[in-house]
Amino acid sequence: MTLTDPAVAETPIRSLTGPSGARMSLTEHKVDYTDAELAELNDEFERLPASKIIQWAVDSFGPHLAMSASMTDSVLIDLATKVNPAIEVIFIDTGYHFPETLATVEEVRRRYGLNLRMMTVARQAEELWQADPENCCSAVKVGQLDRALAGKDAWMSGLRRGEASTRAAAPIVSRDLRGLVKLNPIATWTDEDVAEYIERHDIIVNPLTLQGYPSIGCMPCTSKVEDGEDPRAGRWRGKDKTECGLHLS
C-alpha cells in the first residue's frame, strides 16, 4: 500500500478492455460501467494508492459522488478533500451517538470546511435497539443512507479488509445493491498504515479510539474491547450480529 503521493507518478496506468474489446483508459470519464469493467478496475486499483483511486472517482462522477463517514477518524476525509475540497460527506446522526463522536464531527467540519450532509433520524422506540437491532440499524442507518444517496452515481467509504473477518474480501470498487458504484479506497490499508497516516498528517481521531473503542457505532450497541479481542467485538456484544448493514446494501 502506498501512503505518499510521490509514488503515484511512478505507478503505470494500464488501459482496460471493455466487453466489446475496445480499450478503456482509467482517465476516461464515464458513468455506466458494466460489472465486468468494474471487476477489471478493481484488479487495477489493487496496485494504486488511495489518492489515485479517489481522483478517478472524482473525475468519473463529479457532483454525483459522495462519501460516508463514521467519524472514528478522518483519514478518508483528509484524502478525499485533498482531491476535491467540496466533496459531499454524509454523516448519519442516529440519535444514539456518543457525545465524543458528535464532537469529532464538529471538529472535522471546522478543520476541512466540509460540505457536510447531516442525516438526522427521528428517535426510535428506546427498546428497538435491544429487541430488534437489525431493524433498528435498518431504520436509523441504512434507510438514511438510501435517502442521502438518491440521485448519486457512486459513493465511497473508509471500510478496510483488516477491520474484521467479515470484511476480508471487500473489493475496492464494485456495485452495491442500489446499483451504485461503491468504492473503498483504503480497503487494503492495515492498522499500521492508518496509524502512520494519522501521525504523519495530524489527523483528527475520535477520542474514544484511545479509550478502548477501536470500532465505534451507536452508544447502546458499542462497548469497550479488551486486549486480544477482535476490534469489532464491542459492536452488538452478545448478539449474533456483526454489521449494521451500510456496507451490505
NUMARDREN-716903 format. One line per 10 residues: number of its first residue (from 1); for each residue x, y, z of C-alpha. Coordinates in steps of 0.5 Angstrom, whole numbers. Layout:
% residues N
NUM) X,Y,Z  ...
//
This chain:
% residues 249
1) 0,0,0  3,7,-2  1,12,3  5,18,0  3,22,-7  10,22,-10  10,15,-11  3,16,-15  7,18,-21  11,12,-21
11) 5,8,-22  4,6,-29  -4,6,-31  -6,1,-36  -12,2,-41  -17,-3,-40  -21,-8,-44  -29,-7,-44  -34,-12,-46  -34,-10,-54
21) -26,-11,-54  -25,-3,-54  -19,-1,-50  -21,4,-44  -16,8,-40  -17,10,-33  -17,17,-35  -23,16,-39  -30,19,-36  -36,15,-36
31) -42,13,-31  -45,7,-34  -39,2,-32  -41,-5,-33  -40,-11,-28  -34,-13,-32  -31,-7,-32  -32,-5,-25  -28,-12,-24  -22,-10,-28
41) -22,-3,-25  -22,-7,-18  -16,-11,-20  -12,-5,-23  -14,-1,-16  -10,-6,-12  -4,-3,-14  -6,4,-14  -5,9,-8  -12,11,-5
51) -11,18,-7  -11,16,-15  -17,12,-14  -20,18,-11  -18,22,-16  -21,17,-21  -28,17,-17  -28,25,-17  -26,25,-25  -31,20,-27
61) -37,22,-22  -36,29,-21  -42,32,-16  -45,25,-17  -40,22,-12  -41,23,-4  -37,19,1  -40,17,8  -36,18,15  -37,14,21
71) -32,19,25  -28,14,28  -22,18,25  -22,23,19  -17,19,15  -21,18,8  -24,25,9  -17,28,9  -15,24,3  -21,26,-1
81) -21,33,1  -14,34,-2  -17,32,-9  -24,35,-8  -25,40,-2  -32,41,-4  -34,33,-4  -40,32,0  -39,28,6  -45,24,9
91) -46,23,17  -52,20,20  -54,22,26  -58,16,29  -59,20,35  -55,15,39  -48,17,38  -43,18,44  -42,26,45  -35,25,43
101) -37,22,36  -41,29,35  -36,33,38  -31,30,33  -36,31,27  -36,39,29  -28,39,30  -27,35,23  -32,40,20  -29,46,22
111) -22,44,20  -24,42,13  -30,47,12  -33,40,10  -39,40,5  -43,36,11  -49,33,10  -52,31,17  -58,26,16  -62,26,22
121) -67,21,25  -73,21,29  -72,18,35  -74,10,35  -77,7,41  -72,6,46  -72,-1,47  -72,-3,39  -64,-3,39  -65,-8,45
131) -71,-12,42  -69,-12,34  -62,-9,33  -63,-11,26  -69,-7,24  -66,-1,29  -60,-1,24  -64,-1,18  -69,5,20  -63,9,23
141) -58,8,19  -59,4,12  -65,8,11  -62,15,12  -56,13,7  -61,11,2  -64,18,2  -57,21,2  -55,17,-4  -61,19,-8
151) -59,22,-15  -52,20,-14  -48,15,-18  -42,13,-13  -40,13,-6  -34,12,-2  -33,9,5  -27,8,9  -28,1,10  -22,-4,11
161) -21,-11,10  -17,-11,16  -22,-9,21  -26,-16,21  -26,-22,18  -33,-21,15  -29,-15,11  -23,-19,9  -25,-20,2  -28,-13,1
171) -27,-10,-6  -24,-3,-7  -29,-2,-13  -36,-6,-14  -43,-4,-15  -48,-4,-9  -55,-7,-8  -58,0,-10  -54,0,-17  -49,5,-15
181) -41,4,-16  -38,3,-9  -31,5,-7  -27,3,-1  -20,7,-3  -17,5,3  -19,-2,3  -12,-5,3  -9,-1,9  -7,-4,15
191) -8,-2,22  -1,0,22  -2,4,15  -7,8,18  -3,10,25  2,12,20  -2,17,16  -5,19,23  1,21,26  4,24,19
201) -1,28,18  -4,30,24  -11,27,23  -17,28,28  -19,22,31  -25,20,36  -22,21,43  -26,14,44  -21,10,40  -16,12,45
211) -20,9,51  -21,2,49  -26,3,43  -23,1,36  -30,1,33  -35,6,34  -42,6,33  -48,8,37  -47,8,44  -52,3,46
221) -49,-2,42  -42,-1,43  -38,-3,49  -30,-3,50  -26,-8,47  -21,-12,52  -14,-13,50  -13,-19,45  -21,-19,43  -23,-17,35
231) -23,-10,34  -30,-10,33  -32,-15,39  -35,-9,42  -40,-8,37  -47,-11,39  -44,-15,44  -47,-22,46  -52,-21,40  -51,-25,33
241) -50,-19,29  -43,-16,26  -45,-11,21  -50,-5,21  -52,-6,14  -49,0,11  -44,-4,7  -48,-10,6  -53,-5,2
//
